[in-house]
Amino acid sequence: MDGTTYRRGGIHLRKRSAWYDRIARTLISACGLGVFVVLGLMLVLLAATIYPLISQSGQKPVVASTHAWSVTRPIHLILDDRRQLGAAILSTGTICAFRTDNGDAVNTWKAFPNRKLTCAAFTSDGREAIFGFDDGTAQVGHLSFQRQVHSPENLPEGLASLPVGESAVWRKGLVRRLDRKRFESTDFVMTLDNPIAFSPHIPISLVAIARSHDEPRFAVLSETGPVILREGSIERRLPLSADANAERGTPTQLLLSSDGASLFVGWRSGDSLRWNTASLRDLAPPELANLVGGDRQSDATLTAMLSLSERRSFVSGDSLGRVRRWRESNREGGSLALHPLPSLGSPVTSMTTLPGGTLLAVGCQDGTVALMHLATGRLVTRLSTDNQRSIQTLAIAPHGDGLCALTMDAFWYWNMADGVPSGKLSSLFVPVWVDAATANLPDRSSTRDIEPTWSRFGLFPLFFGTIKAALCAILFGAPLAILSAIYTSEYLKRSARSSVRSAIDLLASIPSVVFGLVAIVFVIPFAAAHLAAFLAALATIPIAVLVGAHLQPLLPKAWASAVSRWRFVVIGLLLAVGGVLAIPVGNFLESWLFAGDTIAWLDGTRGSATGAWLLLLLPASAVVTSVVVGCFVYRPARRTTFPKPRRDALGNLARFLGGAVVAWSLAFGIAWAMTSLEFDPRGAFLGPYMDRNAFLVGIVLGIAIVPTIFSIAEEAFSSVPHHWRAASLGSGATPWQTAVHIVAPVAMSGLASALLIGLGRALGETMIVLMATGNQPLTSWNVFEGLRSLTADIALEMPSAIPDSNHFRVLVLATLLLLLLTVAINTIAELIRLRLRGRYGRR
């Protein structure tokens, strides 16, 4: 074969290699670009899902022409949960069922043919009512929508050919085709109880009703008589003074709180009397309050009152367009606490609320409807009917996906299937108002509290719980992982390193649900039964290992050699010794510092705060003491030449024990001083003990993230050039000095990355946090309280969330924020790694 053939073969080989290189570069670039494309698509899809939360409603109302029932003043509206059928109760006692898509009447009938209706009231969910009549009687009614599934054979021939998803009038309601073989009919039904006579031949002027326990509680007020409050067979009469009626006129409002525990009588002037009716057998005198500002000369008049589903809470509206929320305070006297809502500038004519939720609809005289979010006090949006006619009555669909309004001449309906915008995303991160039973203080709640569409949405407690669990895990797991990495790379023989790495990798392969199960079965019960010993073990176990390390040089050479060969067995024995010592030490500390019962002591009901300060200060005191001893005791001692290694070992042991005593004394002294100044940390960083708490989650989750931090940190230590260690050791430095002053600074970029990636691992953990925290959305820094994280909340609530509901969108928003948080942490870890690597000259 001549030289030309070789040259041609070489050229062909180079061309082939060039093509392979191009193909490889193209594939690698495409894969890298694909990662960014997939991430971008995820962000776009998640953002598109949550967009309706912040977008303004672009729905136009469906306007119907004037119908028969619109000529008479409507007093109540109710919608079914499918947003297909509605019912209006008119002031004449007529009931009209209508379609919500066009307002056409489906069925009209007279509910009280032989009596004249004078007043009516409804419960907060709109499902029960009480009607007053001119003959002095009242009657309780129950409102509902009934559904029934039919086959095509049971329907008329014209309806059997109805397209899927369409509806038509049938009998006294609507029928809708579900699929090829099923039809569903919907009818409005109102059943009435037997009439109750209160004041014969004297018309009932005002009524109120609430659901209390198993029976409805209702109140009636006739034109001349007292307020009559009744539940079952118990009846109480609450007289109104003649002077009060002469001064204020005839009462215009009568209201029971949703639980029936408070009764209000209101006048146009805004004055109101409030009775505490929690117990009908023991009623205290009423309290006077003014609901329009307390100014008798003001032009404002009370125009509307509405009881909320929240306990002892209601809203009022006046002729100046002011809407106010009132709640019974827990302060002395039980006075009303005012929470002003946005003013509307037009007289309030009607109000309604979403059952069990916090969405309030307010109708005004200028024909507008305002939607307010009660939990945050924000105006969500304002809708217009375009004819400037006064809103007579309102209704919100049970799932918050429809809004209906009636004026005197038209029917208006807004389809809110995409949800009502919250106005600002910041409403998810602000305090919300809670029930008076919780001390009348702002609180924050999880994504869902009561109702699946408009509940007290809030992401702050989830972020708080996520960060709290991650910090507890890092505080426990990071020192353990980094010290293990230092020991493996600097002290352990090369032949044993692979075994240790394999063991750590095996720990990483254990499913997180196993860690959660171990926490539930073993850790949580043991900590609840022996909390003092559990806390003492955090000190006795490391002290036992360190004392054993200082005692090894004092052993005879044969024994010391055996200990070196069986190092891991000896360490295991020392861990066991430390765990056993924790029991008597914990019992001693419990009787001395924790008043004999650690869990009861944490509640702050017994004992002093010295033990609490000691728990908080002892770790910081140990760190400060170790630094001081290392700088001012160990270094001067190393300049002294001991004649024998045994004396050197005794000196190290004495300095260690002396440092431990100094650390304890320093922490105890500061704790005693803070207690003398009457500062008690119980209730802040320490407090009431819950079985499933952040402290135990931090321990279990900290162990779970040890493999992640260890692997990166050990690789960073091992990548430091060996000749740097040799130079340090040859200069007389100890292995510990070499690790701290030479290896650690050079590997600092890897350590930073390890910590941040471990933090990201803790932030994204689901099963451990889900199983071991109690899943309570608390925002306290108390490490002995439970928490609720973003991941746990998503796992708990996403399966039951209704697609395209606000609840579903808030959960998707939590997912998006968790994704962005994880990406941000990983990006910061990489930037820190590059910066520190450049500072120490790494390439």
Disulfide bonds with the S-S distance in Angstrom:
none
